[in-house]
Amino acid sequence: MRLLFHSVVMCLLIVSVVRSGLTIKKGLKQQRASRAEADWIPPDSDLIGIDADGMTRRPDLGPDGHLKGGGSLFMFVIHRRDILAEVQFWNHVIASDTDSAAGNRPIQYWGVCDESHECNSYQSKARFSIISHLSPYQMHIVANADRTNDALLYDKALWLRALVSIERDPFLVSEEVRRKKGL
């Protein structure tokens, strides 16, 4: 009887240890995933840039501290080596944005130049704000997205909502932004 009791207790102890180990493993996995996600989320007030005129540029916020009109901020990299083609491409993406044209949850578009102020002279041709500088942290986020050929879509509270794959067709990019904006 005593042997049976000790065997049952040992089995229960082993099951408890295994279960605790699995719970800890799950918690660590969630923590790593949360940390990886946090790498893409900017701290408060980090989305401040310098525009083509050398002025501080902030997203256009309403009195509630959110983007005006409940809109979004879409940020992408402009490459100086192909500046004219890129300005035309992004102008076509913006022209394809039927939601903003209709006044539904407008999108603020920011193009971050990969060579600082070298893109500034093209601001008059662009239908978006050309940003030459962001904080080092935010530049790191933008560079990571550019490395994977993505753009960044922030929600009305300036939290990163989605990465948008940059396709060759401006209409496809605009459609993906519209779809991910509604997630």
C-alpha positions in Angstrom: 0.0 0.0 0.0 2.8 2.3 0.9 4.6 1.6 -2.3 1.5 2.3 -4.3 1.1 5.6 -2.5 4.7 6.7 -3.1 4.4 5.7 -6.8 1.2 7.8 -7.3 2.9 10.7 -5.5 6.0 10.5 -7.7 3.8 10.3 -10.8 1.9 13.4 -9.7 5.1 15.2 -8.9 6.5 14.4 -12.4 3.3 15.5 -14.1 3.4 18.8 -12.1 7.0 19.5 -13.0 6.4 18.8 -16.7 3.3 21.0 -16.6 5.2 23.8 -14.9 8.0 23.6 -17.4 5.5 23.8 -20.3 3.8 26.8 -18.7 7.2 28.6 -18.3 8.2 27.8 -21.9 4.9 29.2 -23.1 5.4 32.4 -21.1 8.9 32.9 -22.4 7.7 32.4 -26.0 5.0 35.1 -25.4 7.5 37.4 -23.9 9.9 37.0 -26.9 7.1 37.6 -29.3 6.0 40.7 -27.4 9.5 42.0 -27.3 9.9 41.5 -31.1 6.6 43.3 -31.7 7.7 46.2 -29.4 10.8 46.7 -31.6 8.3 48.0 -34.2 6.3 50.3 -31.9 7.6 53.8 -31.5 7.6 55.4 -28.0 5.3 58.4 -27.5 6.2 61.5 -29.6 8.9 59.6 -31.5 7.3 60.3 -34.9 8.8 63.8 -35.3 10.8 64.5 -38.4 12.5 67.4 -40.3 10.8 68.2 -43.6 12.1 69.7 -46.8 12.0 73.2 -45.4 14.0 72.3 -42.4 11.0 72.6 -40.1 10.0 70.1 -37.4 7.2 67.9 -38.8 4.7 66.1 -36.7 1.7 64.0 -37.7 -1.4 66.2 -37.9 -3.2 65.4 -34.6 -6.6 66.3 -33.4 -7.4 67.6 -29.9 -7.7 64.0 -28.6 -4.1 63.3 -29.5 -5.0 61.0 -32.3 -4.5 61.5 -36.0 -7.1 63.9 -37.4 -10.2 62.3 -38.9 -9.3 58.9 -37.3 -6.8 58.4 -40.2 -3.5 56.7 -40.5 0.1 57.6 -41.1 1.8 55.8 -44.0 5.6 56.0 -44.0 8.0 54.7 -46.7 11.5 55.3 -47.9 12.4 57.4 -51.0 15.6 56.3 -52.6 17.7 59.3 -53.9 19.2 57.3 -56.8 15.7 56.9 -58.4 14.0 59.9 -56.9 11.9 61.0 -59.9 10.5 57.5 -60.5 9.9 57.0 -56.8 8.0 60.4 -56.4 5.9 59.4 -59.4 5.2 56.0 -58.0 4.1 57.3 -54.6 2.1 60.0 -56.2 0.2 57.3 -58.1 -0.3 55.3 -54.9 -1.8 58.4 -53.3 -4.0 59.1 -56.4 -5.3 55.5 -56.1 -6.3 56.1 -52.5 -10.1 56.3 -52.9 -10.8 56.3 -49.2 -8.8 59.5 -48.5 -10.2 61.1 -51.6 -13.7 60.5 -50.3 -12.7 61.9 -46.9 -12.9 58.5 -45.2 -10.2 58.1 -42.5 -7.6 60.1 -44.4 -4.0 58.9 -44.6 -1.0 61.2 -44.0 1.9 60.2 -46.3 5.5 60.6 -45.3 8.4 59.7 -47.6 11.7 59.4 -45.7 14.7 60.2 -47.9 17.5 57.7 -47.7 20.1 60.4 -48.2 18.9 63.0 -45.6 18.2 66.4 -47.2 19.2 65.3 -50.8 15.5 64.7 -51.7 14.3 68.1 -50.5 14.3 69.8 -53.9 11.6 67.3 -55.1 9.0 68.3 -52.5 7.2 70.5 -55.0 6.6 67.4 -57.2 5.5 65.2 -54.4 1.9 64.8 -53.1 3.4 63.7 -49.8 5.7 65.2 -47.2 9.4 64.5 -47.8 11.1 63.9 -44.4 14.9 64.1 -44.2 15.4 63.1 -40.6 13.6 61.2 -37.8 14.9 60.2 -34.4 17.6 57.5 -34.6 15.2 55.0 -33.2 12.5 55.7 -35.8 15.1 55.8 -38.6 16.2 52.3 -37.5 12.5 51.1 -37.7 12.2 52.7 -41.2 15.5 51.2 -42.4 14.4 47.7 -41.2 11.2 48.0 -43.2 13.0 49.3 -46.2 15.4 46.3 -46.0 12.5 44.0 -46.5 10.8 46.2 -49.1 8.0 47.2 -46.8 6.4 50.5 -45.8 4.9 51.3 -42.3 1.2 51.9 -41.6 0.4 53.5 -38.3 -3.1 53.8 -36.8 -4.8 56.9 -35.5 -3.0 56.5 -32.1 0.4 56.3 -33.9 0.9 52.6 -33.1 2.3 50.5 -35.9 -0.6 48.7 -37.4 1.0 46.8 -40.3 3.9 46.4 -42.7 2.8 47.0 -46.2 4.7 45.2 -49.0 5.8 47.5 -51.7 4.7 46.1 -55.0 5.5 47.3 -58.5 1.9 48.4 -59.2 0.9 51.5 -57.2 -2.8 50.4 -57.3 -1.8 47.2 -55.5 0.0 49.1 -52.8 -2.9 51.4 -52.3 -5.3 48.5 -52.1 -3.1 46.7 -49.5 -2.9 49.9 -47.4 -6.7 50.2 -47.6 -7.2 46.6 -46.6 -4.7 46.7 -43.7 -6.0 50.1 -42.5 -9.4 48.3 -42.0 -7.9 45.4 -40.0 
